[in-house]
Amino acid sequence: MQATPTMDKETALAAIQKSNYAVFSNISDELKEDADIVRMALNVMGSYIFNKIPSVVFERDRDLALLALSKHCPEEKLITLRKNDKEFVLAVCKKRISMLRLVAKELWEDKEFIEGIIPLRPSLEHFPLELRDDKEIVKRILSSDGSQFQFISERLKMDDELLMLAAASDIYLFAHTAPRILSKELCLEIIHTQKSSGYSFPEYLKMDRDIVKAHLTYYSGYNVFNLVDKSFTADEEIVTQVLCRDCEKYQFIDDSLKNNVDFIGKMLELVPSLFRLLPVEQRKEKEIALAAMKDGNNLSLLSEELRDDKQVVMKAVSHTGKSIRYASKLLRHDEQVIEAALLNDQEAFVVLSKLGAESKLVGTYRLALDVGEHSKYNHDTELYDLVLRENNSFKYLKCDISEDYDAGYPRVSYKKSSGNWRIDKYQEVEALFLDDLPFMSLTLLNECTKISECEELTEEDYGTYFSKKVQRDSFKFSGGVWSERL
């Protein structure tokens, strides 16, 4: 339907209801300012029709201005039209606080208006200078947004109370205090009170050792040494503090400390994981290797020579029993080494050595025995008890190695094998495999359950527990003993 210049109010309303944008081009100026027509247009067409409506409508009628605001019409234009209207300005600022910059000066003299603005977390940047120098107003704003410290008056920037208040919510305010030389005491108080780093403390404090120590107590970012004077990368106490929190920062310390054997030894006692970051040549030094054995897993990073050093291996297994698998073949059979592993790590990768004429080896993994189905050790109750008393909830005893240890695989008539063994994890149950074939004895598993007073497994249980495989670290058997790590 084509609108005409003589369109009456009812016809115009009907056209607007059908979203006819051409209506405002074909009605009289009087109808363009009619409250009913404007209200209908805003409700139906929203901000799309805003520019067609005369500005005088919003200057005259607050309700229509609020309706336009709710329909996402331009806040900047609306607040310009009603910048002296306290209620309307507050409504606009609740929606977009940056519009505060367009507020009429007269409103800043209205205490009720200021009370309404402060909870909206305004920027002091838009406040008149006299209000930025009002301590009570500044305190209320800083309590929720410390970054506003940069906009307060120069006089108030000298106020320690306000500085501490701002630091409570924004420790980075150091960057905003250029006009003032902060005292060392105040900086320390801010850092320790807020338990946060002095990330952006002034340059003149980067040489102060106490400030740097306080800063590093709470800051461990990637660029930790970039924020302090470079001389501190050679300071043993400072570097120790950093490496104890994150040994990866080793790459940033001074070469004088990297080459200091005594210092590296002390650090390894505190942070054994640092060992993996050391150069290969340094890891070959016995003194350093011994210090690193507080974490026995570091044994895997040593040279063949050091893995055959009984003093080094004994210290490793004394702290981490399962690290015995990284020892040399000779020391994996050593009675003292095995005993140390058993005594000091109950959940270790336990290796039990039955010393005799043939020196047969029985391996256990996470307290689950891996012994041959036809081995004489299968019914060694004392051996069962050694494992089961450490973990009475573990009821799976695995019987996967034949007596033919030297061959490296069991004698089976129905399976040709390369002799490669691996340990996989079935849900929460570890199982030993020869190539892809599991060798599990239900009879022997139930023998184990009797000793540990657990419910016996059924054929259905057996199929369920070992039907879904989750890949785990793999190992190989060679000559009936654990091979070198893969």
C-alpha positions in Angstrom: 0.0 0.0 0.0 1.4 3.4 -1.1 1.4 6.1 1.6 0.3 9.6 0.6 1.1 13.0 2.1 -2.6 13.2 3.3 -2.3 9.9 5.2 -4.2 10.1 8.5 -3.1 8.8 11.9 -5.0 5.5 11.7 -3.7 4.7 8.3 -0.2 5.6 9.3 -0.4 3.3 12.4 -1.6 0.5 10.2 1.2 1.0 7.8 3.8 1.1 10.6 2.4 -2.1 12.0 3.3 -3.7 8.7 6.9 -2.4 9.0 6.4 0.2 6.2 9.6 2.3 6.5 8.3 4.8 3.9 5.6 6.0 6.3 7.7 8.9 7.8 8.3 10.2 4.3 4.6 10.4 3.6 3.0 11.8 6.7 2.8 15.4 8.0 5.4 16.9 10.3 2.7 16.9 13.1 2.2 13.1 12.8 6.0 12.6 12.7 6.1 14.0 16.3 3.0 12.2 17.5 3.8 10.1 20.5 1.6 7.1 19.5 3.2 6.9 16.0 6.7 7.3 17.4 6.1 4.6 20.0 4.6 2.2 17.5 7.5 2.8 15.1 10.1 2.2 17.8 8.4 -1.0 19.0 8.0 -2.4 15.5 11.2 -1.2 13.7 13.5 -0.3 16.5 16.8 1.5 15.8 16.2 1.2 12.0 13.6 4.0 12.1 15.5 6.1 14.7 17.0 8.6 12.1 13.5 9.2 10.6 12.2 10.5 13.9 12.6 14.2 14.7 15.1 14.8 17.6 12.6 17.2 19.3 10.5 14.1 20.1 13.2 12.8 22.4 14.1 16.2 23.9 10.5 16.6 24.9 9.5 13.1 26.0 11.7 11.1 28.4 9.6 8.0 28.1 10.1 7.9 24.4 13.9 8.5 24.8 14.0 5.6 27.3 12.1 3.4 24.8 14.6 4.3 22.1 17.5 3.5 24.5 15.9 0.1 25.1 15.7 -0.5 21.4 19.5 0.0 21.0 19.2 3.4 19.4 22.5 5.4 19.5 23.3 6.2 23.1 25.6 9.0 22.2 22.9 10.9 20.3 20.3 10.3 22.9 22.4 11.5 25.8 23.4 14.6 23.8 19.7 15.4 23.5 19.0 14.9 27.3 22.4 15.5 28.9 20.8 17.5 31.7 18.3 14.8 32.6 19.8 13.0 35.7 17.6 9.9 35.5 18.0 9.5 31.8 21.8 10.0 32.0 22.1 7.4 34.7 20.0 5.0 32.6 22.4 5.5 29.7 25.5 5.1 31.9 24.2 1.9 33.3 24.2 0.6 29.8 27.4 2.2 28.6 29.5 3.9 31.3 31.8 5.6 28.7 28.9 8.0 27.9 29.8 9.7 31.1 32.1 11.9 29.1 29.1 13.7 27.5 27.3 14.6 30.8 26.5 18.3 31.4 28.7 20.1 33.9 25.6 20.9 36.0 25.1 17.2 36.9 28.5 16.9 38.5 27.3 19.3 41.1 24.4 17.0 42.0 25.5 14.7 44.9 22.6 12.3 44.2 23.9 11.9 40.6 27.4 11.2 41.8 26.1 8.6 44.3 24.3 6.9 41.4 27.4 6.9 39.2 30.0 5.5 41.7 28.6 2.0 41.9 28.8 1.7 38.1 32.7 1.7 38.3 33.2 4.8 36.3 36.6 6.1 35.0 37.9 9.0 37.0 39.2 10.3 33.6 35.7 11.7 32.9 35.3 13.4 36.3 35.9 17.1 36.7 39.3 18.0 38.2 37.8 19.1 41.5 36.2 15.7 42.0 39.5 13.9 41.3 40.9 15.8 44.2 38.1 14.8 46.5 39.6 12.1 48.8 36.3 10.5 49.8 35.1 10.1 46.3 38.5 8.8 45.1 38.7 6.3 48.0 35.3 4.8 47.0 36.3 4.4 43.4 39.8 3.1 44.1 38.4 0.4 46.5 36.9 -1.3 43.4 39.3 -0.3 40.7 42.9 0.5 41.6 43.8 1.3 38.1 42.0 4.7 38.5 44.9 5.8 40.6 46.5 7.2 37.4 43.6 9.7 37.1 43.6 11.2 40.6 45.1 14.6 41.4 48.8 15.0 41.9 48.1 15.9 45.5 46.3 12.7 46.3 48.9 10.6 44.5 51.2 11.5 47.5 48.7 9.9 49.9 50.0 6.5 51.2 46.5 5.4 52.3 45.2 5.8 48.8 48.2 4.1 47.3 47.7 1.0 49.5 44.0 1.0 48.7 44.6 1.1 45.0 47.2 -1.7 45.3 44.6 -4.0 46.8 42.9 -4.3 43.4 45.6 -3.4 41.0 49.2 -4.2 41.9 50.3 -2.8 38.5 49.7 0.7 39.6 53.4 1.2 40.1 53.4 2.2 36.4 51.1 5.1 37.2 53.2 6.7 40.0 55.8 8.5 37.9 55.3 11.8 39.6 56.4 10.2 42.9 59.5 8.5 44.1 58.1 5.5 46.0 59.9 4.5 49.2 61.4 1.0 49.5 59.4 0.3 52.6 56.1 1.2 50.9 56.9 -1.0 47.9 57.7 -3.9 50.2 54.5 -3.4 52.1 52.4 -3.3 48.9 54.0 -6.5 47.5 53.7 -8.5 50.7 50.3 -7.2 51.7 48.8 -8.0 48.4 50.9 -11.2 47.9 51.4 -10.2 44.3 54.5 -9.3 42.3 55.8 -5.8 41.8 55.6 -6.5 38.1 55.8 -2.9 37.0 57.8 -1.4 39.9 59.9 1.6 38.9 63.3 1.2 37.3 65.1 2.7 40.3 64.0 -0.2 42.4 65.1 -3.0 40.1 68.6 -2.8 41.7 67.3 -3.2 45.2 67.9 -6.8 46.4 65.1 -6.8 49.0 62.6 -5.5 46.5 63.7 -8.1 43.9 63.4 -11.0 46.5 59.9 -9.9 47.4 58.9 -9.6 43.8 60.2 -13.0 42.9 58.4 -14.5 45.8 55.1 -14.0 44.0 56.1 -13.8 40.3 57.3 -16.7 38.2 56.4 -15.7 34.7 58.4 -16.6 31.7 60.2 -13.3 31.7 61.0 -13.4 35.4 64.6 -12.2 35.0 63.7 -9.5 32.4 62.0 -7.5 35.2 65.1 -7.2 37.4 68.6 -6.1 36.9 70.7 -8.7 35.0 73.2 -8.9 37.8 70.7 -11.0 39.8 70.9 -13.9 37.3 74.3 -14.6 38.9 73.1 -14.2 42.5 73.0 -17.7 44.1 70.2 -16.8 46.6 68.0 -15.1 44.0 68.5 -17.9 41.4 67.8 -20.6 44.0 64.6 -18.9 44.9 63.6 -18.8 41.2 64.6 -22.4 40.3 62.9 -23.8 43.4 59.6 -22.5 42.0 60.3 -23.3 38.3 63.5 -25.1 37.2 62.7 -24.3 33.6 64.2 -20.8 34.3 67.6 -22.5 34.4 68.1 -21.4 30.8 68.1 -17.7 31.9 70.7 -17.9 34.7 74.3 -16.6 34.3 76.9 -19.0 32.9 79.0 -18.6 36.0 76.3 -20.5 38.0 75.7 -23.0 35.2 79.3 -24.0 35.4 79.5 -24.0 39.2 79.5 -27.7 40.2 78.9 -26.9 43.9 75.9 -24.7 43.1 74.4 -27.2 40.7 74.9 -30.0 43.2 73.0 -28.0 45.9 70.2 -27.2 43.4 69.8 -30.8 42.5 69.3 -31.8 46.1 66.5 -29.2 46.2 65.1 -29.6 42.7 66.1 -33.0 41.2 64.1 -32.4 38.1 66.7 -29.8 37.1 69.0 -32.6 36.1 67.2 -33.2 32.7 68.1 -29.6 31.7 71.8 -29.9 32.3 74.2 -30.5 29.4 75.0 -34.1 28.6 78.7 -33.6 29.6 77.7 -32.3 33.0 75.4 -35.2 33.6 78.4 -37.5 33.2 80.0 -36.1 36.3 79.5 -38.5 39.2 79.3 -35.8 41.8 76.4 -34.1 40.0 74.8 -37.5 39.1 74.8 -38.5 42.8 73.1 -35.2 43.8 70.4 -35.8 41.1 69.5 -39.3 42.4 67.2 -37.9 45.0 64.7 -38.5 42.2 65.7 -42.0 41.1 64.0 -41.6 37.7 67.1 -39.4 36.8 69.0 -42.7 36.6 67.5 -43.1 33.1 69.4 -40.0 32.0 72.8 -41.3 33.0 75.6 -42.8 30.9 76.0 -46.6 30.8 79.0 -46.2 33.0 77.1 -44.5 35.8 74.2 -46.8 35.5 76.7 -49.5 36.4 78.0 -47.6 39.4 76.6 -49.2 42.5 76.9 -46.1 44.7 74.8 -44.1 42.2 72.2 -46.9 41.7 71.9 -47.5 45.4 71.0 -43.8 46.0 68.5 -43.9 43.1 66.6 -47.0 44.2 66.7 -45.8 47.8 64.6 -42.8 46.8 62.6 -44.3 43.9 62.6 -48.1 44.0 61.1 -48.6 40.5 64.1 -46.8 39.0 65.9 -50.2 39.4 64.8 -50.9 35.8 67.2 -48.2 34.6 70.2 -49.9 36.3 72.7 -52.0 34.5 71.8 -55.7 34.0 74.5 -56.7 36.5 73.1 -54.4 39.3 69.5 -55.4 38.6 70.6 -58.8 39.9 72.4 -57.4 42.9 70.8 -58.5 46.2 71.6 -55.2 48.0 70.2 -53.1 45.2 67.0 -55.2 45.1 66.6 -55.0 48.8 67.0 -51.2 48.8 64.4 -50.9 46.1 61.9 -53.1 48.1 62.5 -51.4 51.4 62.2 -47.8 50.2 59.5 -47.9 47.6 56.6 -50.2 48.3 54.9 -49.3 45.0 58.1 -49.8 43.1 58.8 -51.7 40.0 59.9 -54.6 42.2 62.6 -57.0 41.0 63.1 -60.1 43.1 66.2 -62.2 42.5 66.2 -65.9 43.4 69.9 -66.3 43.5 71.1 -69.9 42.8 72.9 -72.0 40.3 70.8 -70.6 37.4 70.2 -67.1 38.8 66.5 -67.0 37.7 64.8 -63.6 37.9 61.2 -62.9 38.8 59.8 -59.5 37.8 56.8 -57.7 39.4 55.1 -54.5 38.2 53.0 -52.4 40.5 52.8 -55.2 43.0 51.4 -57.7 40.4 53.6 -60.7 39.9 54.7 -61.8 36.5 55.9 -65.4 36.9 55.8 -68.4 34.6 52.7 -70.6 34.6 54.8 -73.6 35.1 57.5 -72.0 37.2 58.3 -73.4 40.6 57.7 -69.9 42.0 54.0 -70.1 41.0 53.0 -71.6 44.3 55.5 -69.9 46.5 53.1 -68.6 49.2 55.8 -66.5 50.8 56.4 -64.8 47.5 52.7 -64.1 47.1 52.5 -62.7 50.6 55.4 -60.3 50.0 53.4 -58.6 47.3 49.8 -59.0 48.5 50.4 -57.7 52.1 51.5 -54.4 50.5 48.2 -53.9 48.7 45.4 -56.2 49.8 43.1 -54.8 47.2 45.2 -56.0 44.3 43.9 -59.5 43.4 45.4 -60.1 39.9 48.4 -62.3 39.9 49.9 -62.7 36.4 51.6 -65.9 35.3 53.2 -65.2 31.9 56.8 -66.4 31.9 57.8 -70.0 31.4 60.8 -71.6 33.1 62.7 -71.2 29.9 64.1 -67.8 30.8 67.1 -68.1 28.6 64.9 -68.4 25.5 63.2 -65.2 26.3 59.7 -66.6 25.7 57.6 -69.5 27.0 57.4 -72.9 25.3 54.0 -72.8 23.5 53.0 -75.2 20.7 50.3 -73.0 19.2 52.1 -69.7 18.9 55.2 -68.8 17.0 56.8 -65.8 18.7 59.5 -63.3 18.3 59.9 -63.3 22.0 59.1 -59.6 22.5 57.2 -59.0 25.7 55.3 -55.9 26.7 53.2 -54.7 29.6 49.9 -53.1 28.7 47.1 -51.7 30.9 43.6 -53.1 30.8 41.5 -50.4 32.5 43.0 -50.6 36.0 44.7 -54.1 35.5 48.2 -54.5 34.1 48.7 -57.5 31.9 51.8 -59.0 30.3 51.7 -59.9 26.6 53.9 -62.0 24.4 53.6 -60.2 21.1 49.8 -59.8 20.8 48.8 -62.9 22.7 47.9 -62.5 26.4 49.0 -65.3 28.7 46.8 -65.2 31.7 45.9 -68.2 34.0 42.5 -68.0 35.6 43.5 -70.7 38.0 46.5 -68.8 39.2 44.6 -65.5 39.3 42.1 -67.2 41.7 45.0 -68.7 43.7 45.9 -65.1 44.3 42.4 -64.1 45.3 42.3 -66.8 48.0 45.5 -65.4 49.6 44.2 -61.8 49.5 40.7 -62.9 50.6 39.1 -61.3 47.5 36.1 -62.6 45.6 37.1 -65.2 43.0 37.0 -64.3 39.3 34.6 -66.0 36.9 35.1 -66.8 33.3 32.9 -63.8 32.5 35.0 -61.5 34.7 38.1 -62.8 33.0 36.8 -61.9 29.6 35.6 -58.5 30.8 38.8 -57.3 32.5 41.0 -58.2 29.6 38.8 -57.3 26.6 39.6 -53.5 26.3 43.2 -52.5 26.0 44.7 -49.1 27.0 48.3 -48.7 25.7 50.9 -48.4 28.4 54.7 -48.1 28.5 56.2 -51.1 26.7 59.1 -53.2 27.9 61.0 -56.1 26.3 62.3 -59.3 27.8 65.7 -60.5 26.9 67.3 -63.6 28.3 64.6 -63.8 31.0 65.4 -60.4 32.5 64.2 -56.9 31.9 65.9 -55.4 28.9 67.3 -51.9 28.7 64.6 -49.3 28.6 63.1 -48.7 25.1 
